[in-house]
Amino acid sequence: MAMNEHAGAPTYVFGQRVRARRIELGLSQEALARKAGLHRTYVGSLERGERNVALINIVRLGKALGVDPGALITGIQPDE
């Protein structure tokens, strides 16, 4: 699926929020994965919007990124 075909999908929006914060902190995907207790390839796939992320992983990512986990999902709307 091309990026513009799923740019509004909840998984894509979530992934872009994670990516933006990770870059803001100067972390590589590998460093974020290590901090969150996740695999590097998992972080890459969720940043691309390819994963429906489990709640526990949203919490882990929020902690690793230094943000409230809710901030990563606030305002995301379901696919239409």
FIMI-716473 format. One line per 8 residues: their letters; for each residue x, y, z of N, C-alpha, C. Coordinates in nm, 3 decimals, always signed. Example, Ala and Ser with C-alpha at 12.3 -4.5 7.8 and 13.67 -1.06 7.14 Angstrom:
2
AS = +1.319,-0.569,+0.780,+1.230,-0.450,+0.780,+1.320,-0.330,+0.780; +1.285,-0.225,+0.708,+1.367,-0.106,+0.714,+1.290,+0.003,+0.787
This chain:
80
MAMNEHAG = +0.085,-0.118,+0.000,+0.000,+0.000,+0.000,+0.089,+0.124,+0.000; +0.064,+0.217,-0.090,+0.143,+0.340,-0.096,+0.112,+0.427,+0.024; +0.211,+0.509,+0.061,+0.196,+0.591,+0.181,+0.070,+0.677,+0.177; +0.041,+0.738,+0.061,-0.074,+0.828,+0.055,-0.206,+0.753,+0.064; -0.206,+0.621,+0.044,-0.329,+0.544,+0.053,-0.371,+0.516,+0.197; -0.280,+0.529,+0.291,-0.315,+0.503,+0.431,-0.270,+0.614,+0.525; -0.247,+0.732,+0.471,-0.196,+0.843,+0.552,-0.289,+0.881,+0.667; -0.418,+0.854,+0.655,-0.512,+0.886,+0.762,-0.545,+0.769,+0.851
APTYVFGQ = -0.491,+0.652,+0.821,-0.520,+0.534,+0.900,-0.467,+0.551,+1.042; -0.541,+0.505,+1.142,-0.497,+0.519,+1.281,-0.357,+0.464,+1.307; -0.326,+0.349,+1.247,-0.194,+0.291,+1.270,-0.084,+0.378,+1.211; -0.112,+0.441,+1.098,-0.014,+0.529,+1.034,+0.006,+0.656,+1.117; -0.103,+0.716,+1.161,-0.095,+0.838,+1.242,-0.017,+0.810,+1.371; -0.048,+0.699,+1.437,+0.025,+0.661,+1.558,+0.174,+0.646,+1.528; +0.205,+0.575,+1.422,+0.345,+0.555,+1.384,+0.419,+0.684,+1.357; +0.352,+0.778,+1.294,+0.415,+0.907,+1.266,+0.440,+0.986,+1.394
RVRARRIE = +0.352,+0.972,+1.490,+0.372,+1.039,+1.620,+0.493,+0.979,+1.693; +0.503,+0.848,+1.689,+0.618,+0.782,+1.752,+0.746,+0.825,+1.682; +0.746,+0.823,+1.550,+0.866,+0.861,+1.473,+0.906,+1.005,+1.503; +0.810,+1.097,+1.504,+0.841,+1.238,+1.528,+0.906,+1.257,+1.666; +0.851,+1.194,+1.766,+0.907,+1.207,+1.901,+1.044,+1.141,+1.910; +1.060,+1.026,+1.847,+1.189,+0.957,+1.848,+1.297,+1.045,+1.786; +1.265,+1.105,+1.673,+1.360,+1.193,+1.605,+1.388,+1.317,+1.690; +1.284,+1.372,+1.751,+1.299,+1.487,+1.840,+1.399,+1.458,+1.951
LGLSQEAL = +1.397,+1.335,+2.001,+1.488,+1.294,+2.109,+1.625,+1.249,+2.058; +1.639,+1.240,+1.927,+1.766,+1.199,+1.869,+1.794,+1.050,+1.885; +1.687,+0.971,+1.892,+1.703,+0.826,+1.910,+1.692,+0.754,+1.776; +1.770,+0.650,+1.760,+1.753,+0.560,+1.646,+1.637,+0.466,+1.678; +1.589,+0.396,+1.576,+1.486,+0.296,+1.601,+1.539,+0.189,+1.696; +1.664,+0.153,+1.679,+1.723,+0.051,+1.765,+1.729,+0.098,+1.911; +1.768,+0.224,+1.933,+1.776,+0.277,+2.069,+1.638,+0.285,+2.133; +1.538,+0.329,+2.057,+1.401,+0.332,+2.110,+1.354,+0.192,+2.144
ARKAGLHR = +1.378,+0.098,+2.054,+1.336,-0.040,+2.078,+1.399,-0.093,+2.206; +1.526,-0.068,+2.225,+1.595,-0.115,+2.346,+1.533,-0.054,+2.471; +1.507,+0.078,+2.468,+1.447,+0.146,+2.584,+1.307,+0.094,+2.615; +1.234,+0.057,+2.510,+1.096,+0.013,+2.527,+1.084,-0.139,+2.545; +1.194,-0.210,+2.531,+1.188,-0.356,+2.543,+1.121,-0.422,+2.424; +1.139,-0.362,+2.306,+1.078,-0.413,+2.184,+1.187,-0.446,+2.082; +1.151,-0.511,+1.974,+1.248,-0.542,+1.869,+1.256,-0.426,+1.771; +1.375,-0.403,+1.717,+1.397,-0.292,+1.624,+1.306,-0.299,+1.501
TYVGSLER = +1.288,-0.419,+1.448,+1.203,-0.430,+1.329,+1.056,-0.402,+1.362; +1.016,-0.430,+1.484,+0.880,-0.399,+1.529,+0.859,-0.248,+1.531; +0.957,-0.175,+1.585,+0.947,-0.029,+1.589,+0.938,+0.028,+1.448; +1.020,-0.023,+1.357,+1.016,+0.024,+1.219,+0.881,-0.002,+1.154; +0.825,-0.119,+1.176,+0.697,-0.151,+1.113,+0.582,-0.071,+1.174; +0.588,-0.042,+1.303,+0.481,+0.039,+1.362,+0.493,+0.185,+1.316; +0.615,+0.234,+1.297,+0.632,+0.370,+1.245,+0.578,+0.383,+1.104; +0.580,+0.276,+1.027,+0.526,+0.277,+0.891,+0.375,+0.251,+0.889
GERNVALI = +0.316,+0.228,+1.005,+0.172,+0.205,+1.013,+0.132,+0.064,+0.977; +0.224,-0.029,+0.984,+0.197,-0.166,+0.946,+0.150,-0.254,+1.062; +0.149,-0.199,+1.182,+0.115,-0.277,+1.301,-0.005,-0.216,+1.375; -0.091,-0.302,+1.424,-0.196,-0.262,+1.516,-0.137,-0.286,+1.655; -0.091,-0.181,+1.719,-0.009,-0.190,+1.839,-0.091,-0.225,+1.963; -0.041,-0.319,+2.041,-0.107,-0.360,+2.165,-0.093,-0.250,+2.270; -0.191,-0.242,+2.357,-0.193,-0.141,+2.463,-0.064,-0.141,+2.545; -0.016,-0.258,+2.583,+0.105,-0.265,+2.664,+0.223,-0.203,+2.591
NIVRLGKA = +0.228,-0.217,+2.459,+0.337,-0.159,+2.383,+0.321,-0.008,+2.367; +0.199,+0.042,+2.365,+0.178,+0.186,+2.365,+0.231,+0.245,+2.495; +0.204,+0.178,+2.607,+0.254,+0.222,+2.737,+0.406,+0.219,+2.739; +0.466,+0.112,+2.690,+0.613,+0.100,+2.687,+0.675,+0.210,+2.601; +0.615,+0.235,+2.486,+0.667,+0.338,+2.397,+0.654,+0.477,+2.460; +0.540,+0.504,+2.522,+0.523,+0.633,+2.589,+0.630,+0.655,+2.694; +0.656,+0.554,+2.775,+0.759,+0.565,+2.879,+0.896,+0.589,+2.816; +0.929,+0.512,+2.713,+1.059,+0.525,+2.648,+1.076,+0.660,+2.579
LGVDPGAL = +0.965,+0.717,+2.532,+0.969,+0.847,+2.464,+0.949,+0.965,+2.560; +0.923,+0.934,+2.687,+0.905,+1.040,+2.785,+0.776,+1.118,+2.770; +0.672,+1.050,+2.721,+0.542,+1.115,+2.705,+0.434,+1.026,+2.768; +0.323,+1.087,+2.802,+0.208,+1.011,+2.848,+0.161,+0.925,+2.731; +0.140,+0.797,+2.751,+0.096,+0.712,+2.641,-0.029,+0.764,+2.570; -0.116,+0.829,+2.644,-0.238,+0.885,+2.583,-0.208,+0.989,+2.478; -0.096,+1.060,+2.493,-0.059,+1.163,+2.396,-0.031,+1.102,+2.258; +0.006,+0.976,+2.256,+0.036,+0.910,+2.130,-0.091,+0.872,+2.052
ITGIQPDE = -0.205,+0.867,+2.122,-0.328,+0.824,+2.055,-0.440,+0.929,+2.057; -0.423,+1.036,+2.132,-0.527,+1.139,+2.142,-0.566,+1.192,+2.005; -0.695,+1.193,+1.979,-0.748,+1.252,+1.858,-0.745,+1.162,+1.735; -0.689,+1.044,+1.746,-0.686,+0.954,+1.632,-0.827,+0.900,+1.608; -0.871,+0.909,+1.485,-1.005,+0.865,+1.448,-0.998,+0.732,+1.374; -1.102,+0.650,+1.386,-1.104,+0.523,+1.312,-1.110,+0.547,+1.162; -1.067,+0.446,+1.085,-1.078,+0.454,+0.940,-1.223,+0.471,+0.899; -1.244,+0.544,+0.796,-1.381,+0.562,+0.743,-1.402,+0.469,+0.627
